[in-house]
Every structure is written in C-alpha cells, then in structure tokens.
Amino acid sequence: MFELINSPLEQFQVIPIINFGIGTYDLSFTNMSVNCLLILTMYTIWMKSKMYLIPTNYQLILENLYSFIKSTILDQIGTDGKKYLNLGLTVFLFILTGNLLGMIPYNLTITSHIIISFGLSFSLWLGITLIGILKHGFKFVYLFMPEGVPLALLPLITVIEFISYLTRPFSLGIRLSANMFAGHTLLNIISFFTWNILTFGGVLSVFGLIPLVLILLLIALEIVICFLQAYVFTVLVISYLNDVIHLH
C-alpha cells in the first residue's frame, strides 16, 4: 500500500501476471488483460440476461440504458441508425465499465491508457470511414465540401475539412485518456496528502478531515465523469456515423 501511494503514476502501471513471449514479442497476460476479459464477461452476462415480464431493478437498469442509447442514435441518425444500435450500446458499456472498474482501489483504469482509447477510437473511425465509402462510393468526397462555400475557397475548405476528418480518432482517443488520467491522478495526490496529515500531522490531524471531505466529493465527481466520458465518446461516434451516412 505504501509503495503504491508513493507515486500517483503507479496506479497506471501495466503489471505482468503471466509472463509469455514469442521472440521479441511480449504476449504476457497483464492486469490490463484481466480488466478487458472482465469487461467482456460482464457484457456477455448482461446481453444474455433473462428478461421478465415484470422487470427487476437490474432489468430496469439495462432497459433504461438500451432506451437511452437508442434514443440518442435515432435523434442523430434517424431510422437509418437502427442497425448501429448494438455498436453504440457496446461502445458505451465498454467505456463505462472500464471507467468504473478503474474506481476500484489498486485496479488499473484501462481507458486512461492511450493504447486502449486510441486503438478503440481509430478502429471505430476506420470502420465508419469504410461504411461511408461503401455507401456513397466516390460521392464520399462531398463530406469534405460544405454547401454554400464560394468556389474560390472550395479547395482550401476541402483541405481543411479533410485534415479535420483525419484528426478525429486522435481527438476522440486523447480526450478520453486525458480525462481519466487527470481525474485519477488528482484523486491519488489528494488522498496521499490527506493520509500524511492524518498519520503524521499530530495535533494538526484534525485538519485532515477537510481534504477527507474533498476526497469524497472528488470520488462522486469522478464517478459522474466516468458516465460523462462514456456518453461523450458514444455521442461523437454516433455523430461521425451520421456524417458519413448523410454526408453532412
């Protein structure tokens, strides 16, 4: 415990559990692998859960999440978005579960690692781009040509729109990773500060109650951020889908 709280960055360390490699490739089973496997297991259980005519509290949560994602997709894409409902639900639950698992003390927050957040955002961006190309063919280039732009400015605007489109996976992944990294680091630093006051503060230990209350507020805020970041990521993915489907 003392070694963990000595540095606020140790909570993001990927620790091998089963060392394994092929040549120069490290294929070790790590704490990140455990979290990914746990998320997959939980998602499978959720999707295979038995539904009752009179819903339980657990079923109500799942139904509300389903309705929430469905309404978000239909509001942005319309009826064409029904086929992407499972995609939106999977993305939301994966990020949300990964964020919440990171709130468990001494557990790794996989969404704070850029390799996870960027890998997910790039894969989704690439898939969305392919959807647009397959749906529209050569007309996909109209996505980079906004309506109403003067002909003289069209080449410049097209280049700017194209570069902006290429930066989408970077901004999507970095936003998620940076927010989770910053929030958990701040929480760790204040926790360490409070621990020192309560342990070594002597008569000043009573002042440790002030940051202790702050820690509780930060934990509540961090949980809200876990939901918010999952929602923002999902909404942006849906927005990108809407762009390539309708060429807005």
C-alpha positions in Angstrom: 0.0 0.0 0.0 2.7 2.4 0.9 4.6 1.7 -2.3 1.5 2.3 -4.3 0.7 5.7 -2.9 4.3 7.0 -3.1 3.7 7.9 -6.8 0.4 9.0 -8.3 1.5 7.3 -11.6 2.0 3.8 -10.2 -1.8 3.2 -10.5 -1.4 3.3 -14.3 1.4 0.7 -14.4 0.7 -2.4 -16.5 1.9 -5.4 -14.4 2.5 -8.8 -16.0 0.6 -11.6 -14.3 1.7 -14.5 -16.6 4.9 -13.8 -18.5 4.9 -15.1 -22.1 6.6 -14.1 -25.3 7.4 -15.2 -28.8 10.8 -13.9 -29.9 10.9 -10.2 -29.4 7.1 -10.0 -28.9 5.8 -9.7 -25.4 2.4 -11.5 -25.1 2.2 -11.5 -21.3 -1.1 -11.7 -19.6 -1.3 -8.5 -17.6 -3.7 -6.6 -15.3 -4.9 -4.8 -18.4 -5.8 -8.2 -19.9 -7.7 -9.1 -16.8 -9.8 -5.9 -17.0 -10.5 -6.4 -20.7 -11.5 -10.1 -20.0 -13.7 -9.0 -17.1 -15.4 -6.3 -19.2 -16.1 -8.9 -21.9 -17.5 -11.4 -19.4 -19.7 -8.8 -17.8 -21.0 -7.6 -21.2 -21.8 -11.1 -22.2 -23.7 -11.7 -19.0 -25.7 -8.5 -19.5 -26.6 -9.4 -23.0 -27.6 -13.0 -22.1 -29.6 -11.9 -19.0 -33.1 -13.4 -18.8 -35.9 -10.8 -19.2 -39.0 -10.9 -17.1 -42.5 -9.6 -17.8 -42.3 -7.7 -14.5 -38.8 -6.3 -14.6 -36.4 -6.5 -11.7 -34.3 -3.5 -10.7 -31.4 -5.0 -12.6 -33.5 -5.4 -15.7 -34.8 -1.8 -15.4 -31.2 -0.5 -15.5 -30.4 -2.5 -18.7 -33.7 -1.4 -20.3 -33.1 2.3 -19.5 -29.5 2.1 -20.8 -30.9 0.5 -24.0 -33.6 3.1 -24.4 -31.1 5.9 -23.7 -28.6 4.8 -26.4 -31.5 4.0 -28.8 -33.0 7.5 -28.5 -29.5 9.1 -28.9 -28.9 7.2 -32.1 -32.4 7.8 -33.6 -32.2 11.5 -32.7 -28.9 12.0 -34.6 -29.1 9.5 -37.4 -32.8 8.7 -37.8 -34.3 5.4 -38.7 -31.1 4.5 -40.6 -29.3 4.3 -37.3 -31.3 1.3 -36.0 -28.7 -1.1 -37.5 -26.0 0.6 -35.4 -27.8 0.2 -32.1 -25.6 -2.7 -30.9 -22.5 -0.8 -31.9 -23.5 2.2 -29.8 -24.5 0.1 -26.9 -21.3 -1.9 -26.9 -19.1 1.2 -27.1 -20.9 2.9 -24.3 -20.9 -0.2 -22.0 -17.3 -1.0 -22.7 -16.0 2.5 -21.8 -18.4 2.9 -18.9 -17.4 -0.4 -17.4 -13.7 0.3 -18.0 -14.0 3.6 -16.3 -15.9 2.3 -13.3 -13.5 -0.6 -12.8 -10.8 1.9 -12.5 -12.5 3.4 -9.5 -11.7 0.2 -7.5 -8.6 0.9 -5.3 -5.4 -0.5 -6.8 -7.1 -1.5 -10.0 -5.9 -0.3 -13.4 -8.0 2.1 -15.4 -7.6 0.8 -18.9 -9.3 3.8 -20.5 -6.5 6.0 -19.2 -4.0 4.3 -21.4 -3.7 5.8 -24.9 -3.1 2.4 -26.5 -6.7 1.4 -25.5 -8.5 4.7 -26.0 -6.8 5.5 -29.3 -6.9 1.9 -30.5 -10.7 1.9 -29.9 -11.2 5.4 -31.5 -9.1 4.6 -34.5 -10.8 1.2 -35.1 -14.2 2.9 -35.0 -13.1 5.8 -37.2 -11.7 3.4 -39.8 -14.9 1.3 -39.7 -17.1 4.4 -40.0 -15.0 5.6 -43.0 -15.4 2.3 -44.7 -19.2 2.5 -44.2 -19.2 5.9 -45.8 -17.1 4.7 -48.8 -19.2 1.6 -49.3 -22.5 3.5 -49.1 -21.6 6.5 -51.3 -18.6 5.5 -53.4 -16.8 8.4 -55.0 -19.5 10.8 -53.6 -18.0 10.3 -50.2 -15.6 13.2 -51.0 -18.7 15.5 -50.8 -18.3 15.1 -47.0 -15.3 17.5 -47.3 -17.1 20.0 -49.4 -19.6 22.0 -47.4 -22.6 23.5 -49.2 -22.7 27.2 -49.8 -18.9 27.7 -49.9 -17.7 30.1 -52.7 -15.9 28.3 -55.5 -12.7 30.2 -54.9 -12.5 29.0 -51.3 -13.6 25.4 -52.0 -10.1 23.9 -52.4 -8.9 25.5 -49.2 -12.0 24.5 -47.3 -11.8 20.9 -48.7 -8.2 20.5 -47.4 -9.1 21.9 -44.0 -12.2 19.6 -43.7 -10.1 16.6 -44.8 -7.4 17.3 -42.2 -10.0 17.9 -39.6 -11.5 14.5 -40.5 -8.1 12.8 -40.1 -7.7 14.2 -36.6 -11.0 12.8 -35.4 -9.6 9.5 -34.0 -6.8 11.4 -32.2 -9.1 13.9 -30.5 -11.6 11.1 -29.6 -9.0 8.8 -28.0 -6.9 11.5 -26.4 -9.9 13.2 -24.8 -11.0 10.0 -23.1 -7.5 9.0 -22.0 -6.6 12.5 -20.7 -9.7 13.0 -18.7 -9.5 9.6 -16.9 -5.7 10.0 -16.3 -6.1 13.5 -14.9 -9.0 12.7 -12.6 -7.4 9.6 -11.1 -4.1 11.3 -10.7 -5.7 14.3 -8.8 -7.6 11.9 -6.6 -4.5 9.9 -5.8 -2.4 13.1 -4.9 -5.1 14.5 -2.6 -5.5 11.0 -1.0 -1.8 10.8 -0.3 -1.8 14.3 1.1 -4.7 13.5 3.4 -3.0 10.3 4.5 0.1 12.2 5.5 -1.9 14.7 7.5 -3.9 12.1 9.4 -0.8 9.9 10.0 2.0 12.4 10.8 0.1 15.7 11.4 -0.1 15.3 15.2 -2.4 18.0 16.6 -3.0 19.1 13.0 -4.5 15.8 12.1 -8.0 17.3 12.7 -7.4 19.4 9.6 -7.2 16.2 7.6 -10.9 16.0 7.8 -11.2 18.9 5.4 -9.4 17.1 2.5 -11.1 13.9 3.5 -14.5 15.5 2.7 -12.9 16.8 -0.5 -11.9 13.3 -1.4 -15.4 12.0 -1.0 -16.7 14.8 -3.3 -14.0 14.0 -5.8 -14.9 10.4 -5.8 -18.5 11.3 -6.5 -17.3 13.7 -9.3 -15.1 11.1 -10.8 -18.0 8.6 -11.0 -20.0 11.2 -12.8 -17.1 11.8 -15.2 -17.0 8.0 -15.8 -20.5 8.2 -17.1 -20.0 11.5 -18.9 -16.9 10.4 -20.8 -18.6 7.2 -21.9 -21.6 9.3 -23.1 -19.4 11.9 -24.9 -17.4 9.2 -26.6 -20.5 7.4 -27.8 -22.3 10.5 -28.9 -19.2 11.6 -31.0 -19.0 8.1 -32.6 -22.7 8.4 -33.5 -22.2 11.9 -34.8 -19.4 10.7 -37.1 -21.7 7.9 -38.3 -24.3 10.5 -39.1 -21.8 12.5 -41.1 -20.8 9.6 -43.4 -24.4 8.3 -43.8 -26.0 11.6 -44.7 -22.8 13.4 -45.9 -23.5 16.4 -43.6 
